[in-house]
Amino acid sequence: MRIWVRDGDANEVTLSELEPGDFFGEMSVLDGGKRSADATALVDTSLHCLRREEFEGFLIEHPKAALEVIRGIGARLRQTNLLVSERMTRNANVVHERNLSALDRLAIMITDKVGSIGFFLIIAAWTVLWTGYNILASVVPGLRWPAFDPFPAFVAYLLISNVIQILLMPLIMVGQNLQGRHAETRAELDFEINQKAEKEVMATLLHLERNTELLLKLMNHLDCRVSDEELRAIAAEKQLRR
């Protein structure tokens, strides 16, 4: 049996999945209020129904059963308290990567490499070796080195470097645009998460308040004494929720 509610976006949120021998619907039976959640049978299920008078009489006649009900409600309080942290949120990096095409991934990879110190060292080393060799080959004939790109024109070097610049400039711009899209995706998800967290916190607080009132009613049925300090703490919590 799945117990669920709908959040502010009309999505189903599972509060708990009950096993054989579990119970549900105790809140409405004890406080007479409306149903706070829906129940859906996941498999063929047999249910036993108790009316309010029968349930209250059963708890009074069987204190051990009332203690089991209190333990069950306490476990649900713990589960409800962790509801917000357990809700799945989308990772901005995962969402961004899913929207990337193969060419986008290639552009990001090239942009990351170009913006690294390793690429700078490669260009610097290539420049020193290329120009250094041709300068020595052109200025010092005694070395008898063939100058494949004679000094001082360096025509081949300038051509290759210009081609590299022409190819890298649009790739860098593409990478910057993709980074901008990533930042926008992150901002949108942060806003969505903040809105969802606010709604879920309010729903969780209301659920906790109802469960607290239910526990107090069960304790009254069992003639359990609640200290004045605990009552003041409960009243303070209600005031903060409002």
C-alpha positions as CSV (number, residue, x, y, z in Angstrom):
1,M,0.0,0.0,0.0
2,R,1.5,3.3,-1.1
3,I,0.7,6.5,0.9
4,W,1.1,9.6,-1.2
5,V,0.2,13.3,-1.6
6,R,0.5,15.8,-4.4
7,D,3.0,18.7,-4.1
8,G,2.6,22.2,-5.3
9,D,3.5,21.1,-8.9
10,A,0.7,18.4,-8.8
11,N,3.4,15.7,-8.7
12,E,2.8,12.6,-6.6
13,V,5.1,12.4,-3.5
14,T,5.3,9.0,-1.8
15,L,5.2,9.3,2.0
16,S,5.6,5.6,2.7
17,E,5.0,2.1,1.4
18,L,3.2,0.0,3.9
19,E,3.8,-3.7,4.5
20,P,1.4,-6.4,5.7
21,G,0.3,-5.7,9.2
22,D,0.7,-1.9,9.0
23,F,-2.1,0.6,9.4
24,F,-3.1,4.0,7.9
25,G,-5.9,6.5,8.3
26,E,-5.4,6.9,12.0
27,M,-5.1,10.7,11.9
28,S,-8.6,11.2,10.5
29,V,-10.0,8.6,12.9
30,L,-8.6,10.2,16.0
31,D,-8.9,13.9,15.2
32,G,-12.0,13.8,13.0
33,G,-10.3,15.9,10.3
34,K,-10.1,15.4,6.6
35,R,-7.8,12.8,5.0
36,S,-4.3,14.2,4.7
37,A,-3.0,11.7,2.1
38,D,-4.2,9.2,-0.5
39,A,-3.6,5.4,-0.5
40,T,-3.0,3.2,-3.5
41,A,-2.8,-0.6,-3.4
42,L,0.2,-1.8,-5.3
43,V,-0.9,-5.5,-5.1
44,D,-4.1,-7.3,-4.2
45,T,-4.8,-6.2,-0.7
46,S,-7.2,-7.2,2.1
47,L,-8.1,-4.3,4.5
48,H,-9.7,-4.3,7.9
49,C,-11.7,-1.1,8.7
50,L,-12.3,0.2,12.2
51,R,-14.6,3.1,12.9
52,R,-13.6,5.9,15.2
53,E,-15.5,4.6,18.3
54,E,-14.3,1.1,17.7
55,F,-10.7,2.2,17.3
56,E,-10.7,4.4,20.4
57,G,-12.3,1.6,22.4
58,F,-9.7,-0.8,21.1
59,L,-6.9,1.4,22.2
60,I,-8.3,1.9,25.7
61,E,-8.8,-1.9,26.2
62,H,-5.4,-2.8,24.7
63,P,-2.7,-0.4,25.9
64,K,0.0,-2.5,24.2
65,A,-1.7,-2.0,20.9
66,A,-1.8,1.8,21.6
67,L,2.0,1.7,22.2
68,E,2.5,0.0,18.9
69,V,0.4,2.7,17.2
70,I,2.6,5.3,18.9
71,R,5.7,3.6,17.7
72,G,4.4,3.5,14.2
73,I,3.5,7.2,14.2
74,G,6.9,8.0,15.6
75,A,8.5,6.1,12.7
76,R,6.4,8.1,10.3
77,L,7.4,11.3,12.0
78,R,11.0,10.5,11.5
79,Q,10.3,9.6,7.8
80,T,8.4,12.8,7.3
81,N,11.2,14.8,8.9
82,L,13.6,13.5,6.3
83,L,11.2,14.0,3.4
84,V,12.8,17.2,2.1
85,S,16.3,15.8,2.1
86,E,15.2,12.6,0.4
87,R,13.5,14.4,-2.5
88,M,15.4,14.1,-5.7
89,T,16.8,17.3,-7.2
90,R,18.3,17.7,-10.7
91,N,22.0,18.3,-11.0
92,A,22.8,21.3,-13.2
93,N,25.9,19.5,-14.6
94,V,23.9,16.4,-15.6
95,V,21.1,18.5,-17.2
96,H,23.6,20.6,-19.1
97,E,25.5,17.5,-20.4
98,R,22.3,15.8,-21.6
99,N,21.5,18.8,-23.8
100,L,24.9,18.8,-25.5
101,S,25.4,17.5,-29.0
102,A,28.5,15.7,-30.2
103,L,29.8,18.9,-31.8
104,D,29.1,20.9,-28.6
105,R,31.1,18.3,-26.6
106,L,34.0,18.6,-29.1
107,A,34.0,22.4,-28.8
108,I,34.0,22.2,-25.0
109,M,36.9,19.7,-25.1
110,I,38.9,21.9,-27.4
111,T,38.1,25.0,-25.5
112,D,39.2,23.3,-22.2
113,K,42.5,22.2,-23.8
114,V,43.2,25.6,-25.4
115,G,42.6,27.4,-22.1
116,S,45.1,25.2,-20.2
117,I,48.7,26.0,-19.3
118,G,49.7,22.8,-21.2
119,F,48.5,24.3,-24.5
120,F,50.3,27.5,-23.8
121,L,53.6,25.7,-23.2
122,I,53.1,23.7,-26.4
123,I,52.7,26.9,-28.5
124,A,55.6,28.5,-26.7
125,A,57.9,25.5,-27.3
126,W,56.8,25.2,-31.0
127,T,57.5,29.0,-31.5
128,V,60.9,28.8,-29.9
129,L,62.0,25.7,-31.8
130,W,60.6,26.8,-35.1
131,T,61.9,30.3,-35.1
132,G,65.2,29.5,-33.3
133,Y,66.1,26.8,-35.8
134,N,65.3,29.0,-38.9
135,I,67.1,32.0,-37.4
136,L,70.3,29.9,-36.8
137,A,70.0,28.3,-40.2
138,S,69.6,31.7,-41.9
139,V,72.2,33.7,-39.9
140,V,74.9,31.1,-39.4
141,P,75.6,29.5,-42.8
142,G,78.5,27.5,-41.3
143,L,76.0,25.2,-39.6
144,R,74.8,24.1,-43.1
145,W,71.2,23.7,-41.8
146,P,68.5,24.0,-44.4
147,A,66.2,26.9,-43.5
148,F,62.7,25.6,-44.4
149,D,61.1,28.9,-43.2
150,P,63.9,31.6,-43.8
151,F,64.4,34.4,-41.3
152,P,63.1,37.1,-41.0
153,A,59.8,36.5,-42.9
154,F,58.7,33.3,-41.3
155,V,56.0,32.9,-43.9
156,A,55.1,29.4,-43.1
157,Y,55.1,30.1,-39.3
158,L,52.8,33.1,-39.8
159,L,50.5,31.1,-42.1
160,I,50.1,28.2,-39.7
161,S,49.6,30.5,-36.6
162,N,47.0,32.5,-38.4
163,V,45.1,29.3,-39.5
164,I,45.2,28.2,-35.8
165,Q,43.8,31.5,-34.6
166,I,41.0,31.5,-37.3
167,L,40.0,28.0,-36.3
168,L,40.2,28.5,-32.5
169,M,38.3,31.9,-32.4
170,P,34.9,30.5,-33.3
171,L,35.5,27.4,-31.1
172,I,36.3,29.6,-28.1
173,M,33.1,31.7,-28.8
174,V,31.1,28.5,-29.0
175,G,32.6,27.3,-25.7
176,Q,31.7,30.6,-24.0
177,N,28.1,30.4,-25.3
178,L,27.9,26.9,-23.9
179,Q,29.3,28.0,-20.5
180,G,26.7,30.8,-20.5
181,R,23.9,28.2,-21.1
182,H,25.3,26.1,-18.3
183,A,25.2,29.1,-15.9
184,E,21.6,29.8,-17.0
185,T,20.6,26.2,-16.4
186,R,22.2,26.3,-12.9
187,A,20.4,29.5,-12.1
188,E,17.0,28.1,-13.2
189,L,17.5,24.9,-11.2
190,D,18.5,26.8,-8.1
191,F,15.4,28.9,-8.4
192,E,13.3,25.7,-8.9
193,I,14.9,24.0,-6.0
194,N,14.3,27.0,-3.7
195,Q,10.6,27.1,-4.6
196,K,10.2,23.3,-4.2
197,A,12.1,23.4,-0.9
198,E,9.8,26.1,0.5
199,K,6.7,24.2,-0.5
200,E,8.0,21.0,0.9
201,V,9.1,22.6,4.2
202,M,5.6,24.0,4.7
203,A,4.0,20.7,3.9
204,T,6.4,18.9,6.2
205,L,5.8,21.3,9.1
206,L,2.0,20.8,8.7
207,H,2.4,17.1,8.6
208,L,4.6,17.1,11.7
209,E,2.1,19.3,13.5
210,R,-0.7,16.9,12.8
211,N,1.3,13.9,13.9
212,T,2.3,15.7,17.1
213,E,-1.4,16.4,17.9
214,L,-2.1,12.8,17.1
215,L,0.5,11.6,19.5
216,L,-0.8,13.8,22.3
217,K,-4.3,12.4,21.8
218,L,-3.0,8.9,22.0
219,M,-1.1,9.7,25.1
220,N,-4.3,11.1,26.6
221,H,-6.0,7.9,25.8
222,L,-3.3,6.0,27.7
223,D,-3.4,8.5,30.6
224,C,0.3,9.5,29.9
225,R,1.2,12.7,31.7
226,V,2.7,15.5,29.6
227,S,4.9,18.0,31.5
228,D,4.2,21.7,31.4
229,E,7.6,22.2,29.8
230,E,6.8,19.9,26.9
231,L,3.4,21.6,26.4
232,R,5.2,25.0,26.3
233,A,7.7,23.6,23.7
234,I,4.8,22.3,21.6
235,A,3.0,25.6,21.8
236,A,6.2,27.5,20.8
237,E,6.7,25.1,17.8
238,K,3.1,25.8,16.6
239,Q,3.7,29.5,17.0
240,L,6.8,29.3,14.8
241,R,5.0,27.4,12.1
242,R,2.4,30.1,11.9
